[in-house]
Amino acid sequence: MTTLMAFDTVFEQCSLAIVQDNTVIYQQTIAGNRGQTEIILSMVDAALATSGLGLDEIDCLAFNRGPGAFSGIRINTAVVQALAVAADVPCVGVSSLAVLADTAQLSGQYADDTSITAVMDARQNQLYAGHFVIKDGKAMPIIQPNNPYGNEGLLDYGSQLVADVITGDGTALVESAATVAPVQPTAVDIARLAWHAYQAGQAVVAEQALPVYLRDNAWKTLAQQGKH
């Protein structure tokens, strides 16, 4: 039996799920982005106590690796890295944009070749965007040549976006005729994608469980970035 624990503090929430052999045995989500470090750590204790598991019985730790709010990504990554080191457990980082697209597909069951773009408000008049296409019922990334992030990048507010479906909290900030798919992923959705990655041998050690910001200066204040 394989047991996976998944976390999310990126989608303005604290969310945790435990999955055994692809079956959810525990989940909890608390809305809001205040006091996330304390909340998520207490949620770990509650999850282990309720499920009757020890941290050493977890086979993989999954987390939302971003892009998204810097503080949420930092908390998510730091907690998972610390737990991974303490229990000598591998990690799987899952893209927030991939989770949005996958959750939209799970909800909408779109036909193959449907294009889905996930957009998240990145502030500073920009959006994080990830481009996907449905193949065999799954949201697969559309890799863009010469893009170091594959299918992910930044868009300006008001950009013209061509897709069949758009999802995420940035849908009102683009110009598009696409169908809007409202979703609110939780750690259960992180776990769903991470499970397949783990089974495919894509888990890494804690030191390689890294966040993805898409914007190098995400940690700086507006003044430090020269914004006015």
PyMOL CGO cylinders between C-alpha atoms (Angstrom):
from pymol import cmd
from pymol.cgo import CYLINDER

trace = [
    CYLINDER, 0.00, 0.00, 0.00, 1.29, 3.44, -0.94, 0.3, 1, 1, 1, 1, 1, 1,
    CYLINDER, 1.29, 3.44, -0.94, 0.37, 6.47, 1.18, 0.3, 1, 1, 1, 1, 1, 1,
    CYLINDER, 0.37, 6.47, 1.18, 0.69, 10.05, -0.04, 0.3, 1, 1, 1, 1, 1, 1,
    CYLINDER, 0.69, 10.05, -0.04, 0.14, 13.28, 1.91, 0.3, 1, 1, 1, 1, 1, 1,
    CYLINDER, 0.14, 13.28, 1.91, -0.63, 16.42, -0.11, 0.3, 1, 1, 1, 1, 1, 1,
    CYLINDER, -0.63, 16.42, -0.11, -0.56, 20.11, 0.83, 0.3, 1, 1, 1, 1, 1, 1,
    CYLINDER, -0.56, 20.11, 0.83, -1.78, 23.40, -0.59, 0.3, 1, 1, 1, 1, 1, 1,
    CYLINDER, -1.78, 23.40, -0.59, -1.26, 26.91, 0.79, 0.3, 1, 1, 1, 1, 1, 1,
    CYLINDER, -1.26, 26.91, 0.79, -1.12, 28.63, -2.62, 0.3, 1, 1, 1, 1, 1, 1,
    CYLINDER, -1.12, 28.63, -2.62, -4.83, 28.92, -3.47, 0.3, 1, 1, 1, 1, 1, 1,
    CYLINDER, -4.83, 28.92, -3.47, -5.50, 31.23, -0.49, 0.3, 1, 1, 1, 1, 1, 1,
    CYLINDER, -5.50, 31.23, -0.49, -6.24, 28.33, 1.84, 0.3, 1, 1, 1, 1, 1, 1,
    CYLINDER, -6.24, 28.33, 1.84, -4.68, 25.66, 4.00, 0.3, 1, 1, 1, 1, 1, 1,
    CYLINDER, -4.68, 25.66, 4.00, -5.55, 22.28, 2.58, 0.3, 1, 1, 1, 1, 1, 1,
    CYLINDER, -5.55, 22.28, 2.58, -4.28, 18.81, 3.39, 0.3, 1, 1, 1, 1, 1, 1,
    CYLINDER, -4.28, 18.81, 3.39, -5.20, 15.36, 2.12, 0.3, 1, 1, 1, 1, 1, 1,
    CYLINDER, -5.20, 15.36, 2.12, -3.98, 11.81, 2.68, 0.3, 1, 1, 1, 1, 1, 1,
    CYLINDER, -3.98, 11.81, 2.68, -4.40, 9.28, -0.11, 0.3, 1, 1, 1, 1, 1, 1,
    CYLINDER, -4.40, 9.28, -0.11, -3.79, 5.55, 0.07, 0.3, 1, 1, 1, 1, 1, 1,
    CYLINDER, -3.79, 5.55, 0.07, -3.58, 3.63, -3.19, 0.3, 1, 1, 1, 1, 1, 1,
    CYLINDER, -3.58, 3.63, -3.19, -5.31, 6.55, -4.93, 0.3, 1, 1, 1, 1, 1, 1,
    CYLINDER, -5.31, 6.55, -4.93, -8.20, 6.60, -2.44, 0.3, 1, 1, 1, 1, 1, 1,
    CYLINDER, -8.20, 6.60, -2.44, -8.72, 9.68, -0.25, 0.3, 1, 1, 1, 1, 1, 1,
    CYLINDER, -8.72, 9.68, -0.25, -8.76, 8.66, 3.42, 0.3, 1, 1, 1, 1, 1, 1,
    CYLINDER, -8.76, 8.66, 3.42, -8.47, 12.14, 4.95, 0.3, 1, 1, 1, 1, 1, 1,
    CYLINDER, -8.47, 12.14, 4.95, -8.99, 15.71, 3.81, 0.3, 1, 1, 1, 1, 1, 1,
    CYLINDER, -8.99, 15.71, 3.81, -9.35, 19.12, 5.42, 0.3, 1, 1, 1, 1, 1, 1,
    CYLINDER, -9.35, 19.12, 5.42, -9.42, 22.61, 3.92, 0.3, 1, 1, 1, 1, 1, 1,
    CYLINDER, -9.42, 22.61, 3.92, -9.48, 25.92, 5.77, 0.3, 1, 1, 1, 1, 1, 1,
    CYLINDER, -9.48, 25.92, 5.77, -10.07, 29.06, 3.70, 0.3, 1, 1, 1, 1, 1, 1,
    CYLINDER, -10.07, 29.06, 3.70, -7.86, 32.12, 4.10, 0.3, 1, 1, 1, 1, 1, 1,
    CYLINDER, -7.86, 32.12, 4.10, -4.19, 33.00, 3.90, 0.3, 1, 1, 1, 1, 1, 1,
    CYLINDER, -4.19, 33.00, 3.90, -3.47, 34.31, 7.39, 0.3, 1, 1, 1, 1, 1, 1,
    CYLINDER, -3.47, 34.31, 7.39, -1.38, 32.33, 9.86, 0.3, 1, 1, 1, 1, 1, 1,
    CYLINDER, -1.38, 32.33, 9.86, -0.88, 29.58, 7.30, 0.3, 1, 1, 1, 1, 1, 1,
    CYLINDER, -0.88, 29.58, 7.30, 2.34, 28.21, 8.82, 0.3, 1, 1, 1, 1, 1, 1,
    CYLINDER, 2.34, 28.21, 8.82, 0.76, 27.56, 12.21, 0.3, 1, 1, 1, 1, 1, 1,
    CYLINDER, 0.76, 27.56, 12.21, -2.48, 26.29, 10.70, 0.3, 1, 1, 1, 1, 1, 1,
    CYLINDER, -2.48, 26.29, 10.70, -0.90, 23.84, 8.26, 0.3, 1, 1, 1, 1, 1, 1,
    CYLINDER, -0.90, 23.84, 8.26, 1.39, 22.36, 10.93, 0.3, 1, 1, 1, 1, 1, 1,
    CYLINDER, 1.39, 22.36, 10.93, -1.54, 21.80, 13.29, 0.3, 1, 1, 1, 1, 1, 1,
    CYLINDER, -1.54, 21.80, 13.29, -3.43, 20.23, 10.39, 0.3, 1, 1, 1, 1, 1, 1,
    CYLINDER, -3.43, 20.23, 10.39, -0.57, 17.75, 9.88, 0.3, 1, 1, 1, 1, 1, 1,
    CYLINDER, -0.57, 17.75, 9.88, -0.83, 16.69, 13.53, 0.3, 1, 1, 1, 1, 1, 1,
    CYLINDER, -0.83, 16.69, 13.53, -4.61, 16.34, 13.26, 0.3, 1, 1, 1, 1, 1, 1,
    CYLINDER, -4.61, 16.34, 13.26, -4.40, 14.38, 10.00, 0.3, 1, 1, 1, 1, 1, 1,
    CYLINDER, -4.40, 14.38, 10.00, -1.90, 11.88, 11.37, 0.3, 1, 1, 1, 1, 1, 1,
    CYLINDER, -1.90, 11.88, 11.37, -3.84, 11.46, 14.62, 0.3, 1, 1, 1, 1, 1, 1,
    CYLINDER, -3.84, 11.46, 14.62, -7.17, 10.99, 12.85, 0.3, 1, 1, 1, 1, 1, 1,
    CYLINDER, -7.17, 10.99, 12.85, -5.81, 8.58, 10.26, 0.3, 1, 1, 1, 1, 1, 1,
    CYLINDER, -5.81, 8.58, 10.26, -3.77, 6.65, 12.81, 0.3, 1, 1, 1, 1, 1, 1,
    CYLINDER, -3.77, 6.65, 12.81, -0.64, 7.05, 10.73, 0.3, 1, 1, 1, 1, 1, 1,
    CYLINDER, -0.64, 7.05, 10.73, 2.87, 8.07, 11.68, 0.3, 1, 1, 1, 1, 1, 1,
    CYLINDER, 2.87, 8.07, 11.68, 4.89, 10.41, 9.51, 0.3, 1, 1, 1, 1, 1, 1,
    CYLINDER, 4.89, 10.41, 9.51, 7.26, 7.52, 8.87, 0.3, 1, 1, 1, 1, 1, 1,
    CYLINDER, 7.26, 7.52, 8.87, 4.36, 5.65, 7.22, 0.3, 1, 1, 1, 1, 1, 1,
    CYLINDER, 4.36, 5.65, 7.22, 3.94, 8.32, 4.53, 0.3, 1, 1, 1, 1, 1, 1,
    CYLINDER, 3.94, 8.32, 4.53, 5.59, 7.26, 1.26, 0.3, 1, 1, 1, 1, 1, 1,
    CYLINDER, 5.59, 7.26, 1.26, 5.46, 10.61, -0.53, 0.3, 1, 1, 1, 1, 1, 1,
    CYLINDER, 5.46, 10.61, -0.53, 4.76, 14.27, 0.25, 0.3, 1, 1, 1, 1, 1, 1,
    CYLINDER, 4.76, 14.27, 0.25, 3.05, 16.30, -2.48, 0.3, 1, 1, 1, 1, 1, 1,
    CYLINDER, 3.05, 16.30, -2.48, 2.80, 20.08, -2.64, 0.3, 1, 1, 1, 1, 1, 1,
    CYLINDER, 2.80, 20.08, -2.64, 1.65, 22.96, -4.81, 0.3, 1, 1, 1, 1, 1, 1,
    CYLINDER, 1.65, 22.96, -4.81, 4.96, 24.27, -6.18, 0.3, 1, 1, 1, 1, 1, 1,
    CYLINDER, 4.96, 24.27, -6.18, 3.41, 27.37, -7.76, 0.3, 1, 1, 1, 1, 1, 1,
    CYLINDER, 3.41, 27.37, -7.76, 3.21, 29.73, -9.50, 0.3, 1, 1, 1, 1, 1, 1,
    CYLINDER, 3.21, 29.73, -9.50, 1.11, 31.89, -7.21, 0.3, 1, 1, 1, 1, 1, 1,
    CYLINDER, 1.11, 31.89, -7.21, 1.42, 34.08, -4.15, 0.3, 1, 1, 1, 1, 1, 1,
    CYLINDER, 1.42, 34.08, -4.15, 5.02, 34.12, -2.94, 0.3, 1, 1, 1, 1, 1, 1,
    CYLINDER, 5.02, 34.12, -2.94, 4.16, 33.62, 0.73, 0.3, 1, 1, 1, 1, 1, 1,
    CYLINDER, 4.16, 33.62, 0.73, 1.87, 30.67, -0.01, 0.3, 1, 1, 1, 1, 1, 1,
    CYLINDER, 1.87, 30.67, -0.01, 4.47, 28.95, -2.18, 0.3, 1, 1, 1, 1, 1, 1,
    CYLINDER, 4.47, 28.95, -2.18, 7.20, 29.58, 0.39, 0.3, 1, 1, 1, 1, 1, 1,
    CYLINDER, 7.20, 29.58, 0.39, 5.13, 28.09, 3.23, 0.3, 1, 1, 1, 1, 1, 1,
    CYLINDER, 5.13, 28.09, 3.23, 4.04, 25.12, 1.16, 0.3, 1, 1, 1, 1, 1, 1,
    CYLINDER, 4.04, 25.12, 1.16, 7.58, 24.32, 0.06, 0.3, 1, 1, 1, 1, 1, 1,
    CYLINDER, 7.58, 24.32, 0.06, 9.23, 24.90, 3.44, 0.3, 1, 1, 1, 1, 1, 1,
    CYLINDER, 9.23, 24.90, 3.44, 6.77, 22.68, 5.33, 0.3, 1, 1, 1, 1, 1, 1,
    CYLINDER, 6.77, 22.68, 5.33, 7.11, 19.83, 2.86, 0.3, 1, 1, 1, 1, 1, 1,
    CYLINDER, 7.11, 19.83, 2.86, 10.90, 20.08, 2.74, 0.3, 1, 1, 1, 1, 1, 1,
    CYLINDER, 10.90, 20.08, 2.74, 11.12, 20.03, 6.54, 0.3, 1, 1, 1, 1, 1, 1,
    CYLINDER, 11.12, 20.03, 6.54, 8.82, 17.03, 6.87, 0.3, 1, 1, 1, 1, 1, 1,
    CYLINDER, 8.82, 17.03, 6.87, 10.62, 15.24, 4.05, 0.3, 1, 1, 1, 1, 1, 1,
    CYLINDER, 10.62, 15.24, 4.05, 13.98, 15.67, 5.76, 0.3, 1, 1, 1, 1, 1, 1,
    CYLINDER, 13.98, 15.67, 5.76, 12.59, 14.62, 9.15, 0.3, 1, 1, 1, 1, 1, 1,
    CYLINDER, 12.59, 14.62, 9.15, 11.02, 11.43, 7.82, 0.3, 1, 1, 1, 1, 1, 1,
    CYLINDER, 11.02, 11.43, 7.82, 13.37, 10.79, 4.87, 0.3, 1, 1, 1, 1, 1, 1,
    CYLINDER, 13.37, 10.79, 4.87, 10.42, 10.87, 2.47, 0.3, 1, 1, 1, 1, 1, 1,
    CYLINDER, 10.42, 10.87, 2.47, 10.50, 11.88, -1.24, 0.3, 1, 1, 1, 1, 1, 1,
    CYLINDER, 10.50, 11.88, -1.24, 8.46, 14.79, -2.61, 0.3, 1, 1, 1, 1, 1, 1,
    CYLINDER, 8.46, 14.79, -2.61, 6.43, 15.64, -5.69, 0.3, 1, 1, 1, 1, 1, 1,
    CYLINDER, 6.43, 15.64, -5.69, 5.80, 19.26, -6.66, 0.3, 1, 1, 1, 1, 1, 1,
    CYLINDER, 5.80, 19.26, -6.66, 2.65, 19.93, -8.67, 0.3, 1, 1, 1, 1, 1, 1,
    CYLINDER, 2.65, 19.93, -8.67, 1.99, 23.01, -10.81, 0.3, 1, 1, 1, 1, 1, 1,
    CYLINDER, 1.99, 23.01, -10.81, -0.85, 25.22, -9.61, 0.3, 1, 1, 1, 1, 1, 1,
    CYLINDER, -0.85, 25.22, -9.61, -1.79, 25.86, -13.24, 0.3, 1, 1, 1, 1, 1, 1,
    CYLINDER, -1.79, 25.86, -13.24, -1.83, 22.14, -14.05, 0.3, 1, 1, 1, 1, 1, 1,
    CYLINDER, -1.83, 22.14, -14.05, -4.06, 21.53, -11.04, 0.3, 1, 1, 1, 1, 1, 1,
    CYLINDER, -4.06, 21.53, -11.04, -6.49, 24.19, -12.23, 0.3, 1, 1, 1, 1, 1, 1,
    CYLINDER, -6.49, 24.19, -12.23, -6.65, 22.68, -15.72, 0.3, 1, 1, 1, 1, 1, 1,
    CYLINDER, -6.65, 22.68, -15.72, -6.95, 19.11, -14.44, 0.3, 1, 1, 1, 1, 1, 1,
    CYLINDER, -6.95, 19.11, -14.44, -9.71, 20.05, -11.99, 0.3, 1, 1, 1, 1, 1, 1,
    CYLINDER, -9.71, 20.05, -11.99, -11.58, 21.91, -14.75, 0.3, 1, 1, 1, 1, 1, 1,
    CYLINDER, -11.58, 21.91, -14.75, -11.34, 18.81, -16.94, 0.3, 1, 1, 1, 1, 1, 1,
    CYLINDER, -11.34, 18.81, -16.94, -12.52, 16.58, -14.12, 0.3, 1, 1, 1, 1, 1, 1,
    CYLINDER, -12.52, 16.58, -14.12, -15.54, 18.83, -13.70, 0.3, 1, 1, 1, 1, 1, 1,
    CYLINDER, -15.54, 18.83, -13.70, -16.32, 19.53, -17.35, 0.3, 1, 1, 1, 1, 1, 1,
    CYLINDER, -16.32, 19.53, -17.35, -15.26, 16.29, -19.02, 0.3, 1, 1, 1, 1, 1, 1,
    CYLINDER, -15.26, 16.29, -19.02, -14.29, 18.11, -22.20, 0.3, 1, 1, 1, 1, 1, 1,
    CYLINDER, -14.29, 18.11, -22.20, -13.69, 16.29, -25.46, 0.3, 1, 1, 1, 1, 1, 1,
    CYLINDER, -13.69, 16.29, -25.46, -10.21, 15.47, -26.70, 0.3, 1, 1, 1, 1, 1, 1,
    CYLINDER, -10.21, 15.47, -26.70, -8.40, 18.35, -28.44, 0.3, 1, 1, 1, 1, 1, 1,
    CYLINDER, -8.40, 18.35, -28.44, -10.20, 20.93, -26.26, 0.3, 1, 1, 1, 1, 1, 1,
    CYLINDER, -10.20, 20.93, -26.26, -7.71, 23.64, -25.29, 0.3, 1, 1, 1, 1, 1, 1,
    CYLINDER, -7.71, 23.64, -25.29, -7.68, 24.83, -21.68, 0.3, 1, 1, 1, 1, 1, 1,
    CYLINDER, -7.68, 24.83, -21.68, -5.73, 27.81, -20.38, 0.3, 1, 1, 1, 1, 1, 1,
    CYLINDER, -5.73, 27.81, -20.38, -5.36, 28.32, -16.63, 0.3, 1, 1, 1, 1, 1, 1,
    CYLINDER, -5.36, 28.32, -16.63, -4.81, 31.93, -15.55, 0.3, 1, 1, 1, 1, 1, 1,
    CYLINDER, -4.81, 31.93, -15.55, -3.97, 33.26, -12.09, 0.3, 1, 1, 1, 1, 1, 1,
    CYLINDER, -3.97, 33.26, -12.09, -3.70, 36.88, -11.04, 0.3, 1, 1, 1, 1, 1, 1,
    CYLINDER, -3.70, 36.88, -11.04, 0.01, 37.62, -10.57, 0.3, 1, 1, 1, 1, 1, 1,
    CYLINDER, 0.01, 37.62, -10.57, -0.60, 41.28, -9.59, 0.3, 1, 1, 1, 1, 1, 1,
    CYLINDER, -0.60, 41.28, -9.59, 1.52, 44.07, -11.10, 0.3, 1, 1, 1, 1, 1, 1,
    CYLINDER, 1.52, 44.07, -11.10, -0.80, 43.99, -14.15, 0.3, 1, 1, 1, 1, 1, 1,
    CYLINDER, -0.80, 43.99, -14.15, 0.23, 40.46, -15.03, 0.3, 1, 1, 1, 1, 1, 1,
    CYLINDER, 0.23, 40.46, -15.03, -1.17, 36.93, -14.99, 0.3, 1, 1, 1, 1, 1, 1,
    CYLINDER, -1.17, 36.93, -14.99, 0.39, 33.51, -14.65, 0.3, 1, 1, 1, 1, 1, 1,
    CYLINDER, 0.39, 33.51, -14.65, -0.82, 31.37, -17.56, 0.3, 1, 1, 1, 1, 1, 1,
    CYLINDER, -0.82, 31.37, -17.56, -0.53, 27.69, -18.40, 0.3, 1, 1, 1, 1, 1, 1,
    CYLINDER, -0.53, 27.69, -18.40, -1.69, 26.16, -21.68, 0.3, 1, 1, 1, 1, 1, 1,
    CYLINDER, -1.69, 26.16, -21.68, -3.12, 22.65, -21.97, 0.3, 1, 1, 1, 1, 1, 1,
    CYLINDER, -3.12, 22.65, -21.97, -4.96, 20.41, -24.40, 0.3, 1, 1, 1, 1, 1, 1,
    CYLINDER, -4.96, 20.41, -24.40, -7.18, 17.44, -23.62, 0.3, 1, 1, 1, 1, 1, 1,
    CYLINDER, -7.18, 17.44, -23.62, -5.76, 14.10, -24.75, 0.3, 1, 1, 1, 1, 1, 1,
    CYLINDER, -5.76, 14.10, -24.75, -7.31, 10.80, -23.72, 0.3, 1, 1, 1, 1, 1, 1,
    CYLINDER, -7.31, 10.80, -23.72, -9.44, 12.69, -21.21, 0.3, 1, 1, 1, 1, 1, 1,
    CYLINDER, -9.44, 12.69, -21.21, -6.46, 14.35, -19.49, 0.3, 1, 1, 1, 1, 1, 1,
    CYLINDER, -6.46, 14.35, -19.49, -5.16, 17.92, -19.53, 0.3, 1, 1, 1, 1, 1, 1,
    CYLINDER, -5.16, 17.92, -19.53, -1.73, 17.71, -21.16, 0.3, 1, 1, 1, 1, 1, 1,
    CYLINDER, -1.73, 17.71, -21.16, 0.70, 20.66, -21.30, 0.3, 1, 1, 1, 1, 1, 1,
    CYLINDER, 0.70, 20.66, -21.30, 1.24, 22.40, -24.63, 0.3, 1, 1, 1, 1, 1, 1,
    CYLINDER, 1.24, 22.40, -24.63, 4.99, 22.86, -24.57, 0.3, 1, 1, 1, 1, 1, 1,
    CYLINDER, 4.99, 22.86, -24.57, 6.16, 26.17, -26.04, 0.3, 1, 1, 1, 1, 1, 1,
    CYLINDER, 6.16, 26.17, -26.04, 9.53, 26.15, -27.84, 0.3, 1, 1, 1, 1, 1, 1,
    CYLINDER, 9.53, 26.15, -27.84, 12.35, 28.01, -26.08, 0.3, 1, 1, 1, 1, 1, 1,
    CYLINDER, 12.35, 28.01, -26.08, 10.22, 28.45, -22.95, 0.3, 1, 1, 1, 1, 1, 1,
    CYLINDER, 10.22, 28.45, -22.95, 12.24, 27.28, -19.91, 0.3, 1, 1, 1, 1, 1, 1,
    CYLINDER, 12.24, 27.28, -19.91, 8.94, 26.70, -18.07, 0.3, 1, 1, 1, 1, 1, 1,
    CYLINDER, 8.94, 26.70, -18.07, 7.47, 24.54, -20.83, 0.3, 1, 1, 1, 1, 1, 1,
    CYLINDER, 7.47, 24.54, -20.83, 3.83, 25.59, -21.06, 0.3, 1, 1, 1, 1, 1, 1,
    CYLINDER, 3.83, 25.59, -21.06, 3.78, 28.30, -18.39, 0.3, 1, 1, 1, 1, 1, 1,
    CYLINDER, 3.78, 28.30, -18.39, 4.49, 32.00, -18.52, 0.3, 1, 1, 1, 1, 1, 1,
    CYLINDER, 4.49, 32.00, -18.52, 3.27, 35.54, -17.86, 0.3, 1, 1, 1, 1, 1, 1,
    CYLINDER, 3.27, 35.54, -17.86, 0.56, 37.53, -19.64, 0.3, 1, 1, 1, 1, 1, 1,
    CYLINDER, 0.56, 37.53, -19.64, -0.40, 41.18, -19.29, 0.3, 1, 1, 1, 1, 1, 1,
    CYLINDER, -0.40, 41.18, -19.29, -3.84, 42.15, -18.04, 0.3, 1, 1, 1, 1, 1, 1,
    CYLINDER, -3.84, 42.15, -18.04, -6.25, 42.51, -20.95, 0.3, 1, 1, 1, 1, 1, 1,
    CYLINDER, -6.25, 42.51, -20.95, -4.35, 40.11, -23.22, 0.3, 1, 1, 1, 1, 1, 1,
    CYLINDER, -4.35, 40.11, -23.22, -6.26, 38.44, -26.02, 0.3, 1, 1, 1, 1, 1, 1,
    CYLINDER, -6.26, 38.44, -26.02, -6.43, 34.77, -25.10, 0.3, 1, 1, 1, 1, 1, 1,
    CYLINDER, -6.43, 34.77, -25.10, -7.42, 32.10, -27.60, 0.3, 1, 1, 1, 1, 1, 1,
    CYLINDER, -7.42, 32.10, -27.60, -8.65, 28.89, -25.96, 0.3, 1, 1, 1, 1, 1, 1,
    CYLINDER, -8.65, 28.89, -25.96, -11.78, 26.77, -25.73, 0.3, 1, 1, 1, 1, 1, 1,
    CYLINDER, -11.78, 26.77, -25.73, -11.88, 26.88, -21.93, 0.3, 1, 1, 1, 1, 1, 1,
    CYLINDER, -11.88, 26.88, -21.93, -10.29, 29.19, -19.38, 0.3, 1, 1, 1, 1, 1, 1,
    CYLINDER, -10.29, 29.19, -19.38, -10.09, 28.66, -15.64, 0.3, 1, 1, 1, 1, 1, 1,
    CYLINDER, -10.09, 28.66, -15.64, -8.55, 30.26, -12.56, 0.3, 1, 1, 1, 1, 1, 1,
    CYLINDER, -8.55, 30.26, -12.56, -8.96, 33.54, -10.71, 0.3, 1, 1, 1, 1, 1, 1,
    CYLINDER, -8.96, 33.54, -10.71, -7.62, 35.56, -13.64, 0.3, 1, 1, 1, 1, 1, 1,
    CYLINDER, -7.62, 35.56, -13.64, -10.37, 34.79, -16.15, 0.3, 1, 1, 1, 1, 1, 1,
    CYLINDER, -10.37, 34.79, -16.15, -11.94, 38.27, -15.82, 0.3, 1, 1, 1, 1, 1, 1,
    CYLINDER, -11.94, 38.27, -15.82, -8.56, 39.90, -16.51, 0.3, 1, 1, 1, 1, 1, 1,
    CYLINDER, -8.56, 39.90, -16.51, -8.14, 38.63, -20.08, 0.3, 1, 1, 1, 1, 1, 1,
    CYLINDER, -8.14, 38.63, -20.08, -10.08, 39.17, -23.30, 0.3, 1, 1, 1, 1, 1, 1,
    CYLINDER, -10.08, 39.17, -23.30, -11.42, 35.81, -24.48, 0.3, 1, 1, 1, 1, 1, 1,
    CYLINDER, -11.42, 35.81, -24.48, -14.49, 34.15, -25.96, 0.3, 1, 1, 1, 1, 1, 1,
    CYLINDER, -14.49, 34.15, -25.96, -13.63, 30.92, -24.14, 0.3, 1, 1, 1, 1, 1, 1,
    CYLINDER, -13.63, 30.92, -24.14, -15.96, 29.06, -21.81, 0.3, 1, 1, 1, 1, 1, 1,
    CYLINDER, -15.96, 29.06, -21.81, -15.16, 29.93, -18.19, 0.3, 1, 1, 1, 1, 1, 1,
    CYLINDER, -15.16, 29.93, -18.19, -14.77, 26.92, -15.88, 0.3, 1, 1, 1, 1, 1, 1,
    CYLINDER, -14.77, 26.92, -15.88, -14.90, 28.02, -12.22, 0.3, 1, 1, 1, 1, 1, 1,
    CYLINDER, -14.90, 28.02, -12.22, -12.98, 25.63, -9.95, 0.3, 1, 1, 1, 1, 1, 1,
    CYLINDER, -12.98, 25.63, -9.95, -11.43, 25.74, -6.47, 0.3, 1, 1, 1, 1, 1, 1,
    CYLINDER, -11.43, 25.74, -6.47, -8.79, 23.00, -6.22, 0.3, 1, 1, 1, 1, 1, 1,
    CYLINDER, -8.79, 23.00, -6.22, -7.81, 21.56, -2.84, 0.3, 1, 1, 1, 1, 1, 1,
    CYLINDER, -7.81, 21.56, -2.84, -5.07, 19.23, -1.64, 0.3, 1, 1, 1, 1, 1, 1,
    CYLINDER, -5.07, 19.23, -1.64, -7.16, 16.34, -2.97, 0.3, 1, 1, 1, 1, 1, 1,
    CYLINDER, -7.16, 16.34, -2.97, -6.55, 17.69, -6.47, 0.3, 1, 1, 1, 1, 1, 1,
    CYLINDER, -6.55, 17.69, -6.47, -2.85, 18.14, -5.73, 0.3, 1, 1, 1, 1, 1, 1,
    CYLINDER, -2.85, 18.14, -5.73, -2.77, 14.51, -4.60, 0.3, 1, 1, 1, 1, 1, 1,
    CYLINDER, -2.77, 14.51, -4.60, -4.51, 13.30, -7.75, 0.3, 1, 1, 1, 1, 1, 1,
    CYLINDER, -4.51, 13.30, -7.75, -1.79, 14.67, -10.01, 0.3, 1, 1, 1, 1, 1, 1,
    CYLINDER, -1.79, 14.67, -10.01, 1.03, 13.84, -7.61, 0.3, 1, 1, 1, 1, 1, 1,
    CYLINDER, 1.03, 13.84, -7.61, -0.09, 10.24, -7.38, 0.3, 1, 1, 1, 1, 1, 1,
    CYLINDER, -0.09, 10.24, -7.38, 0.55, 9.68, -11.09, 0.3, 1, 1, 1, 1, 1, 1,
    CYLINDER, 0.55, 9.68, -11.09, 3.90, 11.48, -10.90, 0.3, 1, 1, 1, 1, 1, 1,
    CYLINDER, 3.90, 11.48, -10.90, 4.97, 9.34, -7.95, 0.3, 1, 1, 1, 1, 1, 1,
    CYLINDER, 4.97, 9.34, -7.95, 3.95, 6.14, -9.70, 0.3, 1, 1, 1, 1, 1, 1,
    CYLINDER, 3.95, 6.14, -9.70, 5.95, 7.28, -12.72, 0.3, 1, 1, 1, 1, 1, 1,
    CYLINDER, 5.95, 7.28, -12.72, 9.08, 7.64, -10.58, 0.3, 1, 1, 1, 1, 1, 1,
    CYLINDER, 9.08, 7.64, -10.58, 9.14, 11.43, -10.63, 0.3, 1, 1, 1, 1, 1, 1,
    CYLINDER, 9.14, 11.43, -10.63, 9.51, 11.99, -6.87, 0.3, 1, 1, 1, 1, 1, 1,
    CYLINDER, 9.51, 11.99, -6.87, 12.62, 13.85, -5.68, 0.3, 1, 1, 1, 1, 1, 1,
    CYLINDER, 12.62, 13.85, -5.68, 14.52, 14.36, -2.43, 0.3, 1, 1, 1, 1, 1, 1,
    CYLINDER, 14.52, 14.36, -2.43, 13.73, 17.37, -0.25, 0.3, 1, 1, 1, 1, 1, 1,
    CYLINDER, 13.73, 17.37, -0.25, 16.61, 19.49, -1.60, 0.3, 1, 1, 1, 1, 1, 1,
    CYLINDER, 16.61, 19.49, -1.60, 15.17, 19.17, -5.11, 0.3, 1, 1, 1, 1, 1, 1,
    CYLINDER, 15.17, 19.17, -5.11, 11.59, 19.97, -4.10, 0.3, 1, 1, 1, 1, 1, 1,
    CYLINDER, 11.59, 19.97, -4.10, 11.75, 23.52, -5.42, 0.3, 1, 1, 1, 1, 1, 1,
    CYLINDER, 11.75, 23.52, -5.42, 9.14, 26.23, -5.94, 0.3, 1, 1, 1, 1, 1, 1,
    CYLINDER, 9.14, 26.23, -5.94, 8.33, 27.83, -9.30, 0.3, 1, 1, 1, 1, 1, 1,
    CYLINDER, 8.33, 27.83, -9.30, 7.59, 31.56, -9.24, 0.3, 1, 1, 1, 1, 1, 1,
    CYLINDER, 7.59, 31.56, -9.24, 7.77, 32.36, -13.01, 0.3, 1, 1, 1, 1, 1, 1,
    CYLINDER, 7.77, 32.36, -13.01, 8.77, 35.90, -12.01, 0.3, 1, 1, 1, 1, 1, 1,
    CYLINDER, 8.77, 35.90, -12.01, 12.31, 36.22, -10.66, 0.3, 1, 1, 1, 1, 1, 1,
    CYLINDER, 12.31, 36.22, -10.66, 11.52, 39.32, -8.60, 0.3, 1, 1, 1, 1, 1, 1,
    CYLINDER, 11.52, 39.32, -8.60, 8.33, 37.91, -7.03, 0.3, 1, 1, 1, 1, 1, 1,
    CYLINDER, 8.33, 37.91, -7.03, 9.80, 38.28, -3.55, 0.3, 1, 1, 1, 1, 1, 1,
    CYLINDER, 9.80, 38.28, -3.55, 10.62, 41.98, -3.94, 0.3, 1, 1, 1, 1, 1, 1,
    CYLINDER, 10.62, 41.98, -3.94, 8.42, 44.89, -2.95, 0.3, 1, 1, 1, 1, 1, 1,
    CYLINDER, 8.42, 44.89, -2.95, 7.01, 47.14, -5.66, 0.3, 1, 1, 1, 1, 1, 1,
    CYLINDER, 7.01, 47.14, -5.66, 9.48, 49.86, -4.66, 0.3, 1, 1, 1, 1, 1, 1,
    CYLINDER, 9.48, 49.86, -4.66, 12.40, 47.44, -4.98, 0.3, 1, 1, 1, 1, 1, 1,
    CYLINDER, 12.40, 47.44, -4.98, 11.18, 46.45, -8.44, 0.3, 1, 1, 1, 1, 1, 1,
    CYLINDER, 11.18, 46.45, -8.44, 11.02, 50.08, -9.51, 0.3, 1, 1, 1, 1, 1, 1,
    CYLINDER, 11.02, 50.08, -9.51, 7.23, 49.97, -9.85, 0.3, 1, 1, 1, 1, 1, 1,
    CYLINDER, 7.23, 49.97, -9.85, 5.23, 53.09, -9.25, 0.3, 1, 1, 1, 1, 1, 1,
]
cmd.load_cgo(trace, "trace")
